[in-house]
């Protein structure tokens, strides 16, 4: 019997992954807190599109309101729960679905940031798996409609998704999960979940808060000289903290960790190389001008951002081990000012830093 999959948080990434899993014939149920989104999926199906006409599809997939989750008690239990909510909603979302897991069921963090410990605090480490959407950009543009704003297959020569166990061994369940996710896009089953997680945190730390504070899309952000150099400082600090914490870092997007760290520390040759790599990517039509990181999407929609779980976490982890991260501290402060409505989102917020 096919495993039953529940996706808690059918937004840009959760909906995209869940929709494609359902399209491939997997037993998927989407669960989301936005009533209009659930009703649109029920009425018309989940519409998914991308950068090419071939990516457009409409998927008929069961969808549930939060108030209906209790009905699972009278149904077949959940074997795989993909938690794809914002980091600040991780604990309640995990607790909600935990009581409906099958005997061998487990919970997967399909999220930005590092939330495996929060999930394990609810269901235990043995029922916790990580899944990183490493090189994918998508947006829930309206109820029932998701648009992928970057190319399929990724842009950095690496797998789009990474799945792994918290203990680093390759198990039958994580291998099977990887095989399932392969219908969505390229996937790598990793033995380095924590290094992958911190590396993605570095990527998010360079992009998310900056776009949220400035209102710039990904390409505009990278082409602005002062802002681009500030993002390099953010990444450099994050790399050094990750190294000090003992993580085996992977590439930061298309940047080697040590090169990025040196670029942010004043190494002129490293800075020139990193800037060239960033500009080459933004000028190669590798992503749509619609692309904006999830935190910028949240800011535009008036939602709470994940700044405390991205740049705030980088700064806090650095402080815990005695390494200051002034750039990450600064962007955290600025994003919160914009979030509270004290200042508008504008390039000057970051260019002045």
Secondary structure by P-SEA (a helix, b strand, c coil): ccbbbbbccccaaaaaaaaaaaaaccbbbbbbccaaaaaaaaaccbbbbccccccccccbbbbbcccccccccccccccbbbbcccccaaaaaaaaaccccccccccccccccccaaaaaaacccccbbbbbccbbbbbcccccccccccccccccccccbbbbcccccccaaaaaaaaaacccccccccccaaaaaaaaaaaaaacaaaaaaccccaaaaaacaaaaaaaaaaaaaaaaaaaaacccccccccccaaaaaaaaacaaaaaaaaaaaaaaaaaccccccccccaaaaaaaaccccccccaaaaaaaaaaaaccccaaaaaaaaaaaaaaaccccccccccccc
